[in-house]
C-alpha cells in the first residue's frame, strides 16, 4: 500500500518530467530553426541558388508523385467499378452504354493521368538539367572571377616592374645628362682655352719702343699754356696688324700729390672717345708726335698744392718761360682683327725741367 506522501511525490516527478521533456523538445525545435537560419545566412549566392533549385526539384517531384498516386487511385477505383458492374450482371443496355461511356471516360482520364505523369517526369528532368546548368554556370562564374583576379594581380606585378624599369631608365638618363653637361663644360673650357691661346698667339702686341721730346717747353701766350711736343715710337710685336691705334696721354705738373692710377684710368677709358686710329703692322715701328699743354688752371692747382705742403723744393710755377718737372701718363689703345675688345698698353714717365 502506498502512502499519501509517496503518491504526491510521484505525481510531482511526473509533472516535472513532462515539463522537462516538453521544454527540451521546444528547445530542440528552436535550435534547429536557428541553425537553419544561420546556415542560410552563411550561404554564398551560388549555394543559395543551388539550394533553391534543389527545393524546387523536390517539390516538383513531390507533386508529381501525388499526381501519380491520384492517377493510380483513380485507375484502381474505376477498375473496381468496372469489375463490380461486370459481376453484378447488369443487363440493361443503358447501363451497359453508361458503363461503357464511364469506362471510356475513365480510360481517357487514366491516359490523361499517364500523360500528366510523363509530363511531370519530363518537367522534373528539365528542372534537374536546369539545376545542373545553373551549377555549371556558377562554377564557370567562379572560375572567371578567379581568372580576373589572377589577371589583375599579373597587371599589378607588371605595373610594379614597369615603374621599377622606368626608375632605372630615369636614373640612367640623369647620369647621361650629367655626363653630357660635364662633357660640354669640359669641351667648352677646352675650346675657350684653345681659342684664348690662339688669340694670344695671333693677336697684336703694341709696345712703346721709345719716347722723346720733339721740342722744348714753350709758353703759348695766346692760350696761356705751356706746350710740349712728345714723339712716341710704337712697335707691334704680335703676328697680326694692330688696328685703330690711338695714343691718349695726359701731362701733369710735377708728380707730387697726384693719383696716377685715376689719371691713367681717365685717359685710357675706351668710352671717352678718340680720333680715328692708325694701323701698325707686325715688326713695323711707327712714330707719332703729340703736342701736350699745361694750362693756367693746371698751374694754379699745382701752386695751391705746393703752398699747402710748405716745402720749398716743390716751389711755385710762374708763367712765361720757367720750365717745370712734369709727368706724362696715359695709354696706347688698339684693336685686334680677331676680337672686338679694346687692347691697351699703359705708360708713365717723367720729364725733368732744363
C-alpha positions as a LaTeX table, in Angstrom:
\begin{tabular}{lrrr}
\hline
Residue & $x$ (\AA) & $y$ (\AA) & $z$ (\AA) \\
\hline
Unk1 & 0.00 & 0.00 & 0.00 \\
Unk2 & 1.43 & 3.43 & $-0.99$ \\
Unk3 & 1.21 & 6.31 & 1.40 \\
Unk4 & $-0.30$ & 9.65 & 0.52 \\
Unk5 & 3.06 & 11.42 & 0.66 \\
Unk6 & 4.67 & 8.93 & $-1.69$ \\
Unk7 & 1.83 & 9.26 & $-4.21$ \\
Unk8 & 2.04 & 13.02 & $-4.27$ \\
Unk9 & 5.83 & 12.87 & $-4.75$ \\
Unk10 & 5.44 & 10.54 & $-7.74$ \\
Unk11 & 2.83 & 12.83 & $-9.28$ \\
Unk12 & 5.11 & 15.79 & $-8.90$ \\
Unk13 & 8.02 & 13.91 & $-10.52$ \\
Unk14 & 5.79 & 13.02 & $-13.48$ \\
Unk15 & 4.75 & 16.61 & $-13.93$ \\
Unk16 & 8.38 & 17.75 & $-13.71$ \\
Unk17 & 9.42 & 15.01 & $-16.18$ \\
Unk18 & 6.69 & 16.05 & $-18.63$ \\
Unk19 & 7.68 & 19.67 & $-18.27$ \\
Unk20 & 11.36 & 18.89 & $-18.90$ \\
Unk21 & 10.55 & 16.74 & $-21.96$ \\
Unk22 & 8.38 & 19.42 & $-23.46$ \\
Unk23 & 10.96 & 22.10 & $-22.75$ \\
Unk24 & 13.71 & 20.05 & $-24.39$ \\
Unk25 & 11.51 & 19.47 & $-27.43$ \\
Unk26 & 10.79 & 23.20 & $-27.80$ \\
Unk27 & 14.48 & 23.99 & $-27.36$ \\
Unk28 & 15.38 & 21.37 & $-29.95$ \\
Unk29 & 12.98 & 22.93 & $-32.48$ \\
Unk30 & 14.31 & 26.43 & $-31.76$ \\
Unk31 & 17.91 & 25.25 & $-32.06$ \\
Unk32 & 17.19 & 23.55 & $-35.38$ \\
Unk33 & 15.44 & 26.70 & $-36.66$ \\
Unk34 & 18.38 & 28.85 & $-35.51$ \\
Unk35 & 20.91 & 26.51 & $-37.11$ \\
Unk36 & 18.91 & 26.51 & $-40.33$ \\
Unk37 & 18.70 & 30.30 & $-40.25$ \\
Unk38 & 22.44 & 30.64 & $-39.63$ \\
Unk39 & 23.18 & 28.21 & $-42.42$ \\
Unk40 & 21.01 & 30.24 & $-44.82$ \\
Unk41 & 22.75 & 33.47 & $-43.81$ \\
Unk42 & 26.19 & 31.98 & $-44.36$ \\
Unk43 & 25.31 & 30.58 & $-47.76$ \\
Unk44 & 27.05 & 32.03 & $-50.80$ \\
Unk45 & 24.94 & 33.18 & $-53.76$ \\
Unk46 & 25.93 & 30.00 & $-55.60$ \\
Unk47 & 24.89 & 27.73 & $-52.70$ \\
Unk48 & 21.65 & 29.66 & $-52.23$ \\
Unk49 & 20.77 & 29.26 & $-55.93$ \\
Unk50 & 21.60 & 25.53 & $-55.75$ \\
Unk51 & 19.51 & 25.09 & $-52.57$ \\
Unk52 & 16.51 & 26.85 & $-54.12$ \\
Unk53 & 16.80 & 24.79 & $-57.29$ \\
Unk54 & 17.03 & 21.56 & $-55.25$ \\
Unk55 & 13.98 & 22.59 & $-53.17$ \\
Unk56 & 12.02 & 23.34 & $-56.33$ \\
Unk57 & 13.08 & 19.98 & $-57.75$ \\
Unk58 & 11.96 & 18.17 & $-54.59$ \\
Unk59 & 8.60 & 19.99 & $-54.59$ \\
Unk60 & 8.04 & 19.19 & $-58.24$ \\
Unk61 & 8.93 & 15.55 & $-57.62$ \\
Unk62 & 6.55 & 15.51 & $-54.64$ \\
Unk63 & 3.67 & 16.94 & $-56.66$ \\
Unk64 & 4.48 & 14.51 & $-59.46$ \\
Unk65 & 4.30 & 11.65 & $-57.01$ \\
Unk66 & 0.97 & 12.96 & $-55.69$ \\
Unk67 & $-0.40$ & 13.12 & $-59.24$ \\
Unk68 & 0.84 & 9.59 & $-59.92$ \\
Unk69 & $-0.79$ & 8.33 & $-56.73$ \\
Unk70 & $-4.06$ & 10.12 & $-57.60$ \\
Unk71 & $-3.98$ & 8.70 & $-61.12$ \\
Unk72 & $-3.28$ & 5.20 & $-59.87$ \\
Unk73 & $-6.02$ & 5.53 & $-57.25$ \\
Unk74 & $-8.46$ & 6.75 & $-59.85$ \\
Unk75 & $-7.48$ & 3.96 & $-62.14$ \\
Unk76 & $-8.00$ & 1.37 & $-59.37$ \\
Unk77 & $-11.32$ & 2.84 & $-58.38$ \\
Unk78 & $-12.56$ & 2.78 & $-61.94$ \\
Unk79 & $-11.21$ & $-0.68$ & $-62.39$ \\
Unk80 & $-13.12$ & $-1.89$ & $-59.28$ \\
Unk81 & $-16.27$ & $-0.22$ & $-60.50$ \\
Unk82 & $-15.95$ & $-1.97$ & $-63.85$ \\
Unk83 & $-15.37$ & $-5.26$ & $-62.12$ \\
Unk84 & $-18.45$ & $-4.79$ & $-59.87$ \\
Unk85 & $-20.51$ & $-3.79$ & $-62.83$ \\
Unk86 & $-19.48$ & $-6.91$ & $-64.69$ \\
Unk87 & $-20.05$ & $-9.09$ & $-61.65$ \\
Unk88 & $-23.48$ & $-7.58$ & $-60.93$ \\
Unk89 & $-24.71$ & $-8.67$ & $-64.34$ \\
Unk90 & $-26.44$ & $-5.50$ & $-65.31$ \\
Unk91 & $-28.39$ & $-6.40$ & $-68.43$ \\
Unk92 & $-29.88$ & $-3.12$ & $-69.44$ \\
Unk93 & $-28.40$ & $-1.56$ & $-72.49$ \\
Unk94 & $-28.47$ & 1.88 & $-70.98$ \\
Unk95 & $-26.44$ & 0.70 & $-68.01$ \\
Unk96 & $-24.05$ & $-1.03$ & $-70.40$ \\
Unk97 & $-23.75$ & 2.11 & $-72.51$ \\
Unk98 & $-23.32$ & 4.22 & $-69.43$ \\
Unk99 & $-20.82$ & 1.77 & $-68.07$ \\
Unk100 & $-19.02$ & 1.79 & $-71.39$ \\
Unk101 & $-19.10$ & 5.56 & $-71.50$ \\
Unk102 & $-17.84$ & 5.68 & $-67.92$ \\
Unk103 & $-15.18$ & 3.17 & $-68.78$ \\
Unk104 & $-14.15$ & 5.22 & $-71.81$ \\
Unk105 & $-14.08$ & 8.35 & $-69.72$ \\
Unk106 & $-12.12$ & 6.57 & $-67.04$ \\
Unk107 & $-9.72$ & 5.27 & $-69.68$ \\
Unk108 & $-9.29$ & 8.74 & $-71.09$ \\
Unk109 & $-8.79$ & 10.09 & $-67.61$ \\
Unk110 & $-6.26$ & 7.36 & $-66.94$ \\
Unk111 & $-4.50$ & 8.16 & $-70.22$ \\
Unk112 & $-4.52$ & 11.84 & $-69.30$ \\
Unk113 & $-3.15$ & 10.98 & $-65.88$ \\
Unk114 & $-0.44$ & 8.86 & $-67.50$ \\
Unk115 & 0.42 & 11.71 & $-69.85$ \\
Unk116 & 0.44 & 14.11 & $-66.94$ \\
Unk117 & 2.74 & 11.78 & $-65.06$ \\
Unk118 & 5.03 & 11.66 & $-68.12$ \\
Unk119 & 4.92 & 15.47 & $-68.43$ \\
Unk120 & 5.65 & 15.86 & $-64.74$ \\
Unk121 & 8.59 & 13.50 & $-65.08$ \\
Unk122 & 9.85 & 15.47 & $-68.05$ \\
Unk123 & 9.47 & 18.67 & $-66.03$ \\
Unk124 & 11.42 & 17.10 & $-63.18$ \\
Unk125 & 14.16 & 16.03 & $-65.59$ \\
Unk126 & 14.19 & 19.51 & $-67.14$ \\
Unk127 & 14.36 & 21.09 & $-63.67$ \\
Unk128 & 17.27 & 18.84 & $-62.78$ \\
Unk129 & 19.01 & 19.70 & $-66.02$ \\
Unk130 & 18.37 & 23.38 & $-65.32$ \\
Unk131 & 19.79 & 22.99 & $-61.82$ \\
Unk132 & 22.86 & 21.23 & $-63.26$ \\
Unk133 & 23.25 & 24.00 & $-65.84$ \\
Unk134 & 22.93 & 26.65 & $-63.11$ \\
Unk135 & 25.57 & 24.89 & $-61.03$ \\
Unk136 & 27.83 & 24.62 & $-64.08$ \\
Unk137 & 27.30 & 28.31 & $-64.85$ \\
Unk138 & 28.03 & 29.19 & $-61.23$ \\
Unk139 & 31.24 & 27.16 & $-61.36$ \\
Unk140 & 32.21 & 28.90 & $-64.59$ \\
Unk141 & 31.46 & 32.28 & $-63.00$ \\
Unk142 & 33.70 & 31.43 & $-60.07$ \\
Unk143 & 36.45 & 30.36 & $-62.47$ \\
Unk144 & 36.04 & 33.57 & $-64.48$ \\
Unk145 & 36.21 & 35.63 & $-61.28$ \\
Unk146 & 39.38 & 33.82 & $-60.20$ \\
Unk147 & 40.86 & 34.34 & $-63.67$ \\
Unk148 & 40.01 & 38.07 & $-63.42$ \\
Unk149 & 41.71 & 38.24 & $-60.01$ \\
Unk150 & 44.79 & 36.46 & $-61.36$ \\
Unk151 & 44.89 & 38.82 & $-64.33$ \\
Unk152 & 44.59 & 41.86 & $-62.02$ \\
Unk153 & 47.46 & 40.52 & $-59.90$ \\
Unk154 & 49.54 & 39.97 & $-63.03$ \\
Unk155 & 48.79 & 43.52 & $-64.20$ \\
Unk156 & 49.76 & 44.90 & $-60.78$ \\
Unk157 & 53.04 & 42.96 & $-60.90$ \\
Unk158 & 53.63 & 44.20 & $-64.46$ \\
Unk159 & 52.94 & 47.77 & $-63.33$ \\
Unk160 & 55.42 & 47.44 & $-60.46$ \\
Unk161 & 58.03 & 46.04 & $-62.86$ \\
Unk162 & 57.34 & 48.87 & $-65.32$ \\
Unk163 & 57.72 & 51.50 & $-62.58$ \\
Unk164 & 61.00 & 49.94 & $-61.48$ \\
Unk165 & 62.26 & 49.86 & $-65.08$ \\
Unk166 & 61.20 & 53.49 & $-65.58$ \\
Unk167 & 63.09 & 54.44 & $-62.40$ \\
Unk168 & 66.22 & 52.68 & $-63.70$ \\
Unk169 & 65.86 & 54.38 & $-67.11$ \\
Unk170 & 65.31 & 57.75 & $-65.42$ \\
Unk171 & 68.45 & 57.30 & $-63.34$ \\
Unk172 & 70.39 & 56.29 & $-66.45$ \\
Unk173 & 69.09 & 59.35 & $-68.34$ \\
Unk174 & 70.03 & 61.62 & $-65.44$ \\
Unk175 & 73.52 & 60.12 & $-65.38$ \\
Unk176 & 73.80 & 60.56 & $-69.15$ \\
Unk177 & 72.60 & 64.18 & $-68.89$ \\
Unk178 & 75.11 & 64.92 & $-66.15$ \\
Unk179 & 77.83 & 63.27 & $-68.22$ \\
Unk180 & 76.80 & 65.30 & $-71.28$ \\
Unk181 & 76.73 & 68.54 & $-69.29$ \\
Unk182 & 80.16 & 67.77 & $-67.82$ \\
Unk183 & 81.46 & 66.85 & $-71.27$ \\
Unk184 & 80.02 & 70.07 & $-72.72$ \\
Unk185 & 81.62 & 72.10 & $-69.92$ \\
Unk186 & 84.94 & 70.37 & $-70.47$ \\
Unk187 & 84.64 & 70.81 & $-74.24$ \\
Unk188 & 83.68 & 74.46 & $-73.75$ \\
Unk189 & 86.56 & 75.00 & $-71.38$ \\
Unk190 & 88.95 & 73.28 & $-73.80$ \\
Unk191 & 87.56 & 75.32 & $-76.72$ \\
Unk192 & 87.81 & 78.52 & $-74.69$ \\
Unk193 & 91.37 & 77.68 & $-73.66$ \\
Unk194 & 92.25 & 76.81 & $-77.26$ \\
Unk195 & 90.59 & 79.98 & $-78.57$ \\
Unk196 & 92.28 & 82.08 & $-75.91$ \\
Unk197 & 95.64 & 80.54 & $-76.70$ \\
Unk198 & 95.05 & 81.15 & $-80.41$ \\
Unk199 & 94.06 & 84.77 & $-79.80$ \\
Unk200 & 97.05 & 85.33 & $-77.54$ \\
Unk201 & 99.35 & 83.77 & $-80.10$ \\
Unk202 & 97.93 & 85.61 & $-83.12$ \\
Unk203 & 96.87 & 88.94 & $-81.59$ \\
Unk204 & 98.95 & 92.15 & $-81.97$ \\
Unk205 & 101.14 & 93.29 & $-79.06$ \\
Unk206 & 101.93 & 97.01 & $-79.20$ \\
Unk207 & 104.76 & 98.33 & $-77.07$ \\
Unk208 & 106.23 & 101.81 & $-76.66$ \\
Unk209 & 109.68 & 101.39 & $-78.11$ \\
Unk210 & 110.80 & 104.96 & $-77.39$ \\
Unk211 & 109.53 & 108.31 & $-76.08$ \\
Unk212 & 111.36 & 111.58 & $-76.77$ \\
Unk213 & 110.75 & 115.32 & $-76.67$ \\
Unk214 & 110.33 & 116.62 & $-80.17$ \\
Unk215 & 110.56 & 120.24 & $-78.88$ \\
Unk216 & 111.28 & 122.16 & $-75.66$ \\
Unk217 & 108.64 & 123.69 & $-73.43$ \\
Unk218 & 107.40 & 127.00 & $-74.74$ \\
Unk219 & 104.82 & 129.42 & $-73.42$ \\
Unk220 & 101.75 & 129.95 & $-75.58$ \\
Unk221 & 100.87 & 133.48 & $-74.73$ \\
Unk222 & 97.57 & 133.46 & $-76.60$ \\
Unk223 & 96.25 & 130.35 & $-74.83$ \\
Unk224 & 98.19 & 130.93 & $-71.58$ \\
Unk225 & 99.60 & 127.43 & $-71.52$ \\
Unk226 & 102.92 & 125.59 & $-71.67$ \\
Unk227 & 103.17 & 123.42 & $-74.77$ \\
Unk228 & 105.39 & 120.38 & $-75.28$ \\
Unk229 & 105.57 & 118.01 & $-78.26$ \\
Unk230 & 106.28 & 114.33 & $-77.47$ \\
Unk231 & 107.33 & 111.74 & $-80.09$ \\
Unk232 & 106.01 & 108.20 & $-79.41$ \\
Unk233 & 107.69 & 105.34 & $-81.29$ \\
Unk234 & 105.38 & 102.28 & $-81.28$ \\
Unk235 & 106.14 & 98.73 & $-82.40$ \\
Unk236 & 103.84 & 95.72 & $-82.96$ \\
Unk237 & 105.42 & 92.56 & $-81.57$ \\
Unk238 & 102.44 & 90.37 & $-82.49$ \\
Unk239 & 101.56 & 88.38 & $-85.62$ \\
Unk240 & 98.54 & 90.36 & $-86.85$ \\
Unk241 & 98.13 & 94.10 & $-87.50$ \\
Unk242 & 97.06 & 96.40 & $-84.66$ \\
Unk243 & 94.05 & 98.34 & $-85.92$ \\
Unk244 & 92.53 & 101.65 & $-84.83$ \\
Unk245 & 95.60 & 102.58 & $-82.79$ \\
Unk246 & 95.37 & 105.80 & $-80.74$ \\
Unk247 & 97.59 & 107.44 & $-78.13$ \\
Unk248 & 95.92 & 109.07 & $-75.14$ \\
Unk249 & 98.48 & 110.93 & $-72.94$ \\
Unk250 & 97.94 & 113.41 & $-70.05$ \\
Unk251 & 100.59 & 115.87 & $-68.76$ \\
Unk252 & 100.75 & 116.59 & $-65.02$ \\
Unk253 & 102.92 & 119.32 & $-63.46$ \\
Unk254 & 105.40 & 117.52 & $-61.22$ \\
Unk255 & 104.37 & 114.21 & $-59.66$ \\
Unk256 & 103.63 & 115.35 & $-56.13$ \\
Unk257 & 100.17 & 114.63 & $-54.73$ \\
Unk258 & 98.91 & 113.07 & $-57.98$ \\
Unk259 & 96.82 & 109.86 & $-58.20$ \\
Unk260 & 98.45 & 108.36 & $-61.27$ \\
Unk261 & 96.06 & 105.39 & $-61.44$ \\
Unk262 & 92.95 & 107.57 & $-61.54$ \\
Unk263 & 94.57 & 109.84 & $-64.11$ \\
Unk264 & 95.60 & 106.87 & $-66.24$ \\
Unk265 & 92.11 & 105.26 & $-65.96$ \\
Unk266 & 90.54 & 108.53 & $-67.16$ \\
Unk267 & 93.00 & 108.81 & $-70.05$ \\
Unk268 & 92.55 & 105.15 & $-71.08$ \\
Unk269 & 88.72 & 104.96 & $-70.85$ \\
Unk270 & 87.56 & 103.48 & $-74.22$ \\
Unk271 & 84.20 & 105.26 & $-73.82$ \\
Unk272 & 85.83 & 108.70 & $-73.69$ \\
Unk273 & 86.06 & 108.77 & $-77.48$ \\
Unk274 & 89.16 & 109.06 & $-79.62$ \\
Unk275 & 90.12 & 110.22 & $-83.06$ \\
Unk276 & 90.34 & 107.71 & $-85.88$ \\
Unk277 & 93.34 & 105.49 & $-85.23$ \\
Unk278 & 96.06 & 104.16 & $-87.47$ \\
Unk279 & 97.41 & 100.69 & $-88.27$ \\
Unk280 & 100.67 & 99.18 & $-87.06$ \\
Unk281 & 101.83 & 96.07 & $-88.90$ \\
Unk282 & 103.91 & 93.36 & $-87.27$ \\
Unk283 & 107.54 & 94.41 & $-86.70$ \\
Unk284 & 106.95 & 97.74 & $-88.46$ \\
Unk285 & 107.72 & 100.56 & $-85.96$ \\
Unk286 & 105.86 & 103.85 & $-86.39$ \\
Unk287 & 106.41 & 107.24 & $-84.74$ \\
Unk288 & 103.62 & 109.63 & $-83.82$ \\
Unk289 & 104.10 & 113.12 & $-82.34$ \\
Unk290 & 101.54 & 114.62 & $-79.97$ \\
Unk291 & 101.55 & 118.15 & $-78.51$ \\
Unk292 & 100.61 & 118.39 & $-74.84$ \\
Unk293 & 99.64 & 121.52 & $-72.89$ \\
Unk294 & 99.77 & 122.69 & $-69.27$ \\
Unk295 & 97.07 & 125.31 & $-68.85$ \\
Unk296 & 96.98 & 128.08 & $-66.27$ \\
Unk297 & 94.32 & 126.08 & $-64.42$ \\
Unk298 & 96.75 & 123.15 & $-64.09$ \\
Unk299 & 99.49 & 125.51 & $-62.90$ \\
Unk300 & 97.26 & 127.17 & $-60.32$ \\
Unk301 & 96.27 & 123.76 & $-58.96$ \\
Unk302 & 99.92 & 122.78 & $-58.68$ \\
Unk303 & 100.80 & 126.08 & $-56.96$ \\
Unk304 & 97.97 & 125.56 & $-54.48$ \\
Unk305 & 99.23 & 122.10 & $-53.55$ \\
Unk306 & 102.82 & 123.39 & $-53.19$ \\
Unk307 & 101.74 & 126.24 & $-50.90$ \\
Unk308 & 99.73 & 123.88 & $-48.73$ \\
Unk309 & 102.65 & 121.49 & $-48.44$ \\
Unk310 & 105.07 & 124.25 & $-47.41$ \\
Unk311 & 108.12 & 122.56 & $-48.86$ \\
Unk312 & 110.36 & 124.99 & $-50.76$ \\
Unk313 & 111.76 & 122.33 & $-53.05$ \\
Unk314 & 108.38 & 121.99 & $-54.70$ \\
Unk315 & 108.41 & 125.64 & $-55.47$ \\
Unk316 & 105.84 & 127.71 & $-57.28$ \\
Unk317 & 105.41 & 127.64 & $-61.05$ \\
Unk318 & 105.33 & 131.05 & $-62.64$ \\
Unk319 & 104.39 & 131.77 & $-66.16$ \\
Unk320 & 106.39 & 132.90 & $-69.05$ \\
Unk321 & 109.42 & 130.75 & $-69.50$ \\
Unk322 & 110.02 & 128.75 & $-66.37$ \\
Unk323 & 110.41 & 125.03 & $-67.02$ \\
Unk324 & 108.84 & 122.56 & $-64.61$ \\
Unk325 & 109.18 & 118.87 & $-63.85$ \\
Unk326 & 106.21 & 117.09 & $-65.42$ \\
Unk327 & 104.71 & 113.58 & $-65.60$ \\
Unk328 & 103.29 & 112.03 & $-68.78$ \\
Unk329 & 100.55 & 109.43 & $-68.04$ \\
Unk330 & 98.29 & 107.57 & $-70.47$ \\
Unk331 & 97.99 & 104.54 & $-72.70$ \\
Unk332 & 98.08 & 103.26 & $-76.24$ \\
Unk333 & 94.79 & 101.70 & $-77.31$ \\
Unk334 & 94.19 & 99.44 & $-80.30$ \\
Unk335 & 92.00 & 96.63 & $-81.68$ \\
Unk336 & 92.70 & 93.15 & $-82.96$ \\
Unk337 & 91.10 & 91.77 & $-86.09$ \\
Unk338 & 90.36 & 88.57 & $-84.12$ \\
Unk339 & 88.13 & 90.23 & $-81.49$ \\
Unk340 & 86.16 & 93.40 & $-80.79$ \\
Unk341 & 87.62 & 94.07 & $-77.34$ \\
Unk342 & 89.91 & 97.06 & $-76.74$ \\
Unk343 & 93.59 & 96.26 & $-76.11$ \\
Unk344 & 95.74 & 98.77 & $-74.21$ \\
Unk345 & 99.36 & 99.41 & $-73.28$ \\
Unk346 & 99.79 & 101.87 & $-70.40$ \\
Unk347 & 102.73 & 104.21 & $-69.78$ \\
Unk348 & 104.02 & 106.63 & $-67.11$ \\
Unk349 & 107.24 & 108.67 & $-67.44$ \\
Unk350 & 108.73 & 111.95 & $-66.14$ \\
Unk351 & 110.18 & 114.96 & $-67.91$ \\
Unk352 & 112.74 & 116.96 & $-65.93$ \\
Unk353 & 113.00 & 120.73 & $-66.22$ \\
Unk354 & 116.03 & 122.10 & $-68.09$ \\
\hline
\end{tabular}
